[in-house]
Amino acid sequence: MNPSQNNPTMPCPICRQQAELNTPYTYEFENKVFATKEDASNRLNPSAKPHKRYYKMQQSYSRLQRNHVRLHAEYQETKKYINNQNNEMEKLKKQIHQLNAEHQKTKKQITTILKQLDKKPKENSHRLQAPQIGSLIPFAGYIWQVLDIQNGQVLLLSELVIEKRVYHKDREDITWENCSLRHYLNNNFYNKLSAAEKRRVVQRTITNHDNPWLGIKGGSKTTDNVFLLSIDELVHYFCDSEQLKNGKLNENPGDDHVIDDQFNKKRIAKDIGGRAGWWWLRSPGYVSSGAASVNNDGLVRLSGNYVNNVSGGVRPALWLNL
C-alpha cells in the first residue's frame, strides 16, 4: 500500500522532489543532496541529460568549425604574403644582378679610359700640357672631351651624362638666364670644385641665340663658369652637315624639327651605367616653356622638351686654363 494513501499529510514523492527542486540552495532526492537544480532535474528526467550533452557537443563542434575556417583564412593570407615576398625577393635579385653587370661594364670602361690616359708617362704629360681637340682629359673627378682650344684655354664637355635634372623647376616661359639648371651648375656644381680647380675655370660671357628654326627668343647674354652647349655650338663642334643652315621654319606643331644626319653617332651620350640617354641644350625649343635637346640616338631635337621634364640628362661645359 502506498504510504501517502494512509497518511494524507505526507506529500507524494514526485511532488516532494519537485518541491525540493525549488529549494534555493540544495536539492534532495532519495536522501541525496544535489548541488544544483540542473543535477536534480537530470536525475528526475534522465533522458534530458544526453540531449544536453549532444547540444553542448554541437556547440563545441560549431566553435571548432569556425576556428578552422578562421585559421584556414589566416593560412591563405600568410601563404599569399609569403609568395609576394618571394616574388619581390626574386625581382630584387634580378635588379642586383643587373646592377652588378652594369657595374662591371662601367668599371671596364673607366679602366679603358684610364689606360688611354696613362699609356706612357711622357705621352700623358705631353697630352695634358697640350691636349688635342677630341681627346679626353680628367678634371674634377670627371672625364671631359676637348671641343676647342683658344689662347691656352680649352673648352670641355663632360664625356658622360653626369646626372638627370630638370631644365627649370616649373613648366613656364623661361630662358637660360633665369632657369634652375643654370643656377645649379654655377652654384651647387661649381662649389664642389676645390679651390685649385676653381682657379683653373675661366668665367665666360656667352651669347644665347634664338632658336634658329623656330624663332623662340634665347634671352640675354650671361656670364657663366659652367654652362650647357647651344644648338649652334653643338652643330659646330660635332660636325656640321649644313642641315641647320638649310633648315626652314615649319609651322606644323606635329613636326619634330630634328637634325638627322651622318653625325648622329658622335652626339650620342651615355650615363655612368652605359645607357644612352637624351640630354639638354641651353637653347629654347618649340615654345618658351621648352628647351632644345639631343635624343638618345644622337638626333638634335630643335623642338626640344618641356623644361620641367625630369628625365633630361646634364652634360656640363666649361672653359679651362691649361
Contacts in CASP RR format, 6 or more apart in sequence:
PFRMAT RR
TARGET T0000
AUTHOR 0000-0000-0000
METHOD contacts of the structure
MODEL  1
MNPSQNNPTMPCPICRQQAELNTPYTYEFENKVFATKEDASNRLNPSAKP
HKRYYKMQQSYSRLQRNHVRLHAEYQETKKYINNQNNEMEKLKKQIHQLN
AEHQKTKKQITTILKQLDKKPKENSHRLQAPQIGSLIPFAGYIWQVLDIQ
NGQVLLLSELVIEKRVYHKDREDITWENCSLRHYLNNNFYNKLSAAEKRR
VVQRTITNHDNPWLGIKGGSKTTDNVFLLSIDELVHYFCDSEQLKNGKLN
ENPGDDHVIDDQFNKKRIAKDIGGRAGWWWLRSPGYVSSGAASVNNDGLV
RLSGNYVNNVSGGVRPALWLNL
3 10 0 8 1.000
4 10 0 8 1.000
4 11 0 8 1.000
4 12 0 8 1.000
4 13 0 8 1.000
11 19 0 8 1.000
17 29 0 8 1.000
17 40 0 8 1.000
17 44 0 8 1.000
20 27 0 8 1.000
20 28 0 8 1.000
20 29 0 8 1.000
20 40 0 8 1.000
21 27 0 8 1.000
21 37 0 8 1.000
21 40 0 8 1.000
21 41 0 8 1.000
21 44 0 8 1.000
26 33 0 8 1.000
26 34 0 8 1.000
26 35 0 8 1.000
27 33 0 8 1.000
27 34 0 8 1.000
27 36 0 8 1.000
27 37 0 8 1.000
27 39 0 8 1.000
27 40 0 8 1.000
28 34 0 8 1.000
29 40 0 8 1.000
29 43 0 8 1.000
29 44 0 8 1.000
34 40 0 8 1.000
34 43 0 8 1.000
41 48 0 8 1.000
42 48 0 8 1.000
42 49 0 8 1.000
42 52 0 8 1.000
102 273 0 8 1.000
102 274 0 8 1.000
103 273 0 8 1.000
105 273 0 8 1.000
105 274 0 8 1.000
106 272 0 8 1.000
106 273 0 8 1.000
106 274 0 8 1.000
109 274 0 8 1.000
113 136 0 8 1.000
113 143 0 8 1.000
113 159 0 8 1.000
116 136 0 8 1.000
117 124 0 8 1.000
117 127 0 8 1.000
117 136 0 8 1.000
117 137 0 8 1.000
117 138 0 8 1.000
118 124 0 8 1.000
127 135 0 8 1.000
127 137 0 8 1.000
128 137 0 8 1.000
129 322 0 8 1.000
130 322 0 8 1.000
131 137 0 8 1.000
131 146 0 8 1.000
131 149 0 8 1.000
131 154 0 8 1.000
131 322 0 8 1.000
132 146 0 8 1.000
133 146 0 8 1.000
133 147 0 8 1.000
133 148 0 8 1.000
133 149 0 8 1.000
134 145 0 8 1.000
134 146 0 8 1.000
134 147 0 8 1.000
135 145 0 8 1.000
135 146 0 8 1.000
136 143 0 8 1.000
136 144 0 8 1.000
136 145 0 8 1.000
136 146 0 8 1.000
136 159 0 8 1.000
137 143 0 8 1.000
137 144 0 8 1.000
137 146 0 8 1.000
137 154 0 8 1.000
137 156 0 8 1.000
138 144 0 8 1.000
139 156 0 8 1.000
139 197 0 8 1.000
139 200 0 8 1.000
139 320 0 8 1.000
140 192 0 8 1.000
140 193 0 8 1.000
140 194 0 8 1.000
140 197 0 8 1.000
142 158 0 8 1.000
142 159 0 8 1.000
142 160 0 8 1.000
142 162 0 8 1.000
143 158 0 8 1.000
143 159 0 8 1.000
143 160 0 8 1.000
144 156 0 8 1.000
144 157 0 8 1.000
144 158 0 8 1.000
144 159 0 8 1.000
145 156 0 8 1.000
145 157 0 8 1.000
145 158 0 8 1.000
145 159 0 8 1.000
146 154 0 8 1.000
146 155 0 8 1.000
146 156 0 8 1.000
147 154 0 8 1.000
147 155 0 8 1.000
147 156 0 8 1.000
147 157 0 8 1.000
147 237 0 8 1.000
147 317 0 8 1.000
148 154 0 8 1.000
148 155 0 8 1.000
148 237 0 8 1.000
149 155 0 8 1.000
152 321 0 8 1.000
152 322 0 8 1.000
153 202 0 8 1.000
153 319 0 8 1.000
153 320 0 8 1.000
153 321 0 8 1.000
153 322 0 8 1.000
154 319 0 8 1.000
154 320 0 8 1.000
154 322 0 8 1.000
155 237 0 8 1.000
155 317 0 8 1.000
155 318 0 8 1.000
155 319 0 8 1.000
156 317 0 8 1.000
156 318 0 8 1.000
156 319 0 8 1.000
156 320 0 8 1.000
157 229 0 8 1.000
157 237 0 8 1.000
157 315 0 8 1.000
157 316 0 8 1.000
157 317 0 8 1.000
158 315 0 8 1.000
158 316 0 8 1.000
158 317 0 8 1.000
160 269 0 8 1.000
160 270 0 8 1.000
160 271 0 8 1.000
160 272 0 8 1.000
160 315 0 8 1.000
161 269 0 8 1.000
161 270 0 8 1.000
161 271 0 8 1.000
161 277 0 8 1.000
161 279 0 8 1.000
161 313 0 8 1.000
161 314 0 8 1.000
161 315 0 8 1.000
162 271 0 8 1.000
162 272 0 8 1.000
162 314 0 8 1.000
162 315 0 8 1.000
162 316 0 8 1.000
163 313 0 8 1.000
163 314 0 8 1.000
164 310 0 8 1.000
164 311 0 8 1.000
164 312 0 8 1.000
164 313 0 8 1.000
164 314 0 8 1.000
165 181 0 8 1.000
165 184 0 8 1.000
165 310 0 8 1.000
165 312 0 8 1.000
165 313 0 8 1.000
165 314 0 8 1.000
166 180 0 8 1.000
166 181 0 8 1.000
166 307 0 8 1.000
166 308 0 8 1.000
166 309 0 8 1.000
166 310 0 8 1.000
166 312 0 8 1.000
167 174 0 8 1.000
167 179 0 8 1.000
167 180 0 8 1.000
167 181 0 8 1.000
167 280 0 8 1.000
167 290 0 8 1.000
167 291 0 8 1.000
167 305 0 8 1.000
167 307 0 8 1.000
167 308 0 8 1.000
167 309 0 8 1.000
167 312 0 8 1.000
168 174 0 8 1.000
168 179 0 8 1.000
168 180 0 8 1.000
168 181 0 8 1.000
168 291 0 8 1.000
168 307 0 8 1.000
168 308 0 8 1.000
169 180 0 8 1.000
169 308 0 8 1.000
170 307 0 8 1.000
170 308 0 8 1.000
171 289 0 8 1.000
171 306 0 8 1.000
171 307 0 8 1.000
171 308 0 8 1.000
172 289 0 8 1.000
172 307 0 8 1.000
173 287 0 8 1.000
173 288 0 8 1.000
173 289 0 8 1.000
174 288 0 8 1.000
174 289 0 8 1.000
174 290 0 8 1.000
174 307 0 8 1.000
175 208 0 8 1.000
175 217 0 8 1.000
175 218 0 8 1.000
175 219 0 8 1.000
175 220 0 8 1.000
175 284 0 8 1.000
175 288 0 8 1.000
176 182 0 8 1.000
176 208 0 8 1.000
176 218 0 8 1.000
176 219 0 8 1.000
176 222 0 8 1.000
176 227 0 8 1.000
176 228 0 8 1.000
176 282 0 8 1.000
176 283 0 8 1.000
177 208 0 8 1.000
177 219 0 8 1.000
177 220 0 8 1.000
177 222 0 8 1.000
179 291 0 8 1.000
179 307 0 8 1.000
181 228 0 8 1.000
181 280 0 8 1.000
181 314 0 8 1.000
182 222 0 8 1.000
182 224 0 8 1.000
182 227 0 8 1.000
182 282 0 8 1.000
185 224 0 8 1.000
185 225 0 8 1.000
185 226 0 8 1.000
185 227 0 8 1.000
185 228 0 8 1.000
185 314 0 8 1.000
185 316 0 8 1.000
186 224 0 8 1.000
186 225 0 8 1.000
186 226 0 8 1.000
189 226 0 8 1.000
189 316 0 8 1.000
190 198 0 8 1.000
190 201 0 8 1.000
190 225 0 8 1.000
190 226 0 8 1.000
193 201 0 8 1.000
199 321 0 8 1.000
200 320 0 8 1.000
200 321 0 8 1.000
201 225 0 8 1.000
201 226 0 8 1.000
201 318 0 8 1.000
201 319 0 8 1.000
201 320 0 8 1.000
201 321 0 8 1.000
202 225 0 8 1.000
202 318 0 8 1.000
202 319 0 8 1.000
202 320 0 8 1.000
202 321 0 8 1.000
203 223 0 8 1.000
203 224 0 8 1.000
203 225 0 8 1.000
204 223 0 8 1.000
204 224 0 8 1.000
204 227 0 8 1.000
204 319 0 8 1.000
205 221 0 8 1.000
205 222 0 8 1.000
205 223 0 8 1.000
206 221 0 8 1.000
206 222 0 8 1.000
206 223 0 8 1.000
206 224 0 8 1.000
206 227 0 8 1.000
206 230 0 8 1.000
207 221 0 8 1.000
208 218 0 8 1.000
208 219 0 8 1.000
208 220 0 8 1.000
208 221 0 8 1.000
208 222 0 8 1.000
208 230 0 8 1.000
208 282 0 8 1.000
208 283 0 8 1.000
209 218 0 8 1.000
209 230 0 8 1.000
209 231 0 8 1.000
209 232 0 8 1.000
209 283 0 8 1.000
210 216 0 8 1.000
210 217 0 8 1.000
210 218 0 8 1.000
210 219 0 8 1.000
210 284 0 8 1.000
211 218 0 8 1.000
211 231 0 8 1.000
211 283 0 8 1.000
211 284 0 8 1.000
211 285 0 8 1.000
211 286 0 8 1.000
211 292 0 8 1.000
211 302 0 8 1.000
212 231 0 8 1.000
212 232 0 8 1.000
212 244 0 8 1.000
212 302 0 8 1.000
213 244 0 8 1.000
213 247 0 8 1.000
213 248 0 8 1.000
213 249 0 8 1.000
213 250 0 8 1.000
213 257 0 8 1.000
213 302 0 8 1.000
214 249 0 8 1.000
214 257 0 8 1.000
214 284 0 8 1.000
214 285 0 8 1.000
214 286 0 8 1.000
214 302 0 8 1.000
214 303 0 8 1.000
215 249 0 8 1.000
216 284 0 8 1.000
216 285 0 8 1.000
216 286 0 8 1.000
216 287 0 8 1.000
216 288 0 8 1.000
217 284 0 8 1.000
217 288 0 8 1.000
218 283 0 8 1.000
218 284 0 8 1.000
225 318 0 8 1.000
226 316 0 8 1.000
226 317 0 8 1.000
226 318 0 8 1.000
227 282 0 8 1.000
227 316 0 8 1.000
227 317 0 8 1.000
227 318 0 8 1.000
228 280 0 8 1.000
228 281 0 8 1.000
228 282 0 8 1.000
228 314 0 8 1.000
228 315 0 8 1.000
228 316 0 8 1.000
228 317 0 8 1.000
229 237 0 8 1.000
229 281 0 8 1.000
229 282 0 8 1.000
229 315 0 8 1.000
229 317 0 8 1.000
230 281 0 8 1.000
230 282 0 8 1.000
230 283 0 8 1.000
231 244 0 8 1.000
231 281 0 8 1.000
231 283 0 8 1.000
231 292 0 8 1.000
231 300 0 8 1.000
231 302 0 8 1.000
232 244 0 8 1.000
232 283 0 8 1.000
234 267 0 8 1.000
234 281 0 8 1.000
234 294 0 8 1.000
234 300 0 8 1.000
235 244 0 8 1.000
235 259 0 8 1.000
235 300 0 8 1.000
238 263 0 8 1.000
238 266 0 8 1.000
238 267 0 8 1.000
239 263 0 8 1.000
239 266 0 8 1.000
241 259 0 8 1.000
241 261 0 8 1.000
241 262 0 8 1.000
241 263 0 8 1.000
243 259 0 8 1.000
243 260 0 8 1.000
243 261 0 8 1.000
244 259 0 8 1.000
244 300 0 8 1.000
250 257 0 8 1.000
253 286 0 8 1.000
255 303 0 8 1.000
256 301 0 8 1.000
256 303 0 8 1.000
257 286 0 8 1.000
257 301 0 8 1.000
257 302 0 8 1.000
257 303 0 8 1.000
257 304 0 8 1.000
258 295 0 8 1.000
258 299 0 8 1.000
258 300 0 8 1.000
258 301 0 8 1.000
258 302 0 8 1.000
258 303 0 8 1.000
259 299 0 8 1.000
259 300 0 8 1.000
259 302 0 8 1.000
260 299 0 8 1.000
264 297 0 8 1.000
264 298 0 8 1.000
264 299 0 8 1.000
265 298 0 8 1.000
266 298 0 8 1.000
267 294 0 8 1.000
267 298 0 8 1.000
267 299 0 8 1.000
267 300 0 8 1.000
268 276 0 8 1.000
268 296 0 8 1.000
268 297 0 8 1.000
268 298 0 8 1.000
269 276 0 8 1.000
269 277 0 8 1.000
269 279 0 8 1.000
269 294 0 8 1.000
269 313 0 8 1.000
269 315 0 8 1.000
270 276 0 8 1.000
270 277 0 8 1.000
271 277 0 8 1.000
271 313 0 8 1.000
276 296 0 8 1.000
276 297 0 8 1.000
277 295 0 8 1.000
277 296 0 8 1.000
277 312 0 8 1.000
277 313 0 8 1.000
278 293 0 8 1.000
278 294 0 8 1.000
278 295 0 8 1.000
278 296 0 8 1.000
278 301 0 8 1.000
278 305 0 8 1.000
278 311 0 8 1.000
278 312 0 8 1.000
278 313 0 8 1.000
279 293 0 8 1.000
279 294 0 8 1.000
279 312 0 8 1.000
279 313 0 8 1.000
279 314 0 8 1.000
279 315 0 8 1.000
280 291 0 8 1.000
280 292 0 8 1.000
280 293 0 8 1.000
280 312 0 8 1.000
280 313 0 8 1.000
280 314 0 8 1.000
280 315 0 8 1.000
281 291 0 8 1.000
281 292 0 8 1.000
281 293 0 8 1.000
281 294 0 8 1.000
281 300 0 8 1.000
282 291 0 8 1.000
282 292 0 8 1.000
283 291 0 8 1.000
283 292 0 8 1.000
283 302 0 8 1.000
284 290 0 8 1.000
284 291 0 8 1.000
284 292 0 8 1.000
285 291 0 8 1.000
285 292 0 8 1.000
285 302 0 8 1.000
285 303 0 8 1.000
285 304 0 8 1.000
286 302 0 8 1.000
286 303 0 8 1.000
286 304 0 8 1.000
289 306 0 8 1.000
289 307 0 8 1.000
290 304 0 8 1.000
290 305 0 8 1.000
290 306 0 8 1.000
290 307 0 8 1.000
291 304 0 8 1.000
291 305 0 8 1.000
291 307 0 8 1.000
292 300 0 8 1.000
292 301 0 8 1.000
292 302 0 8 1.000
292 303 0 8 1.000
292 304 0 8 1.000
293 301 0 8 1.000
293 304 0 8 1.000
293 305 0 8 1.000
293 312 0 8 1.000
294 300 0 8 1.000
294 301 0 8 1.000
295 301 0 8 1.000
305 312 0 8 1.000
END
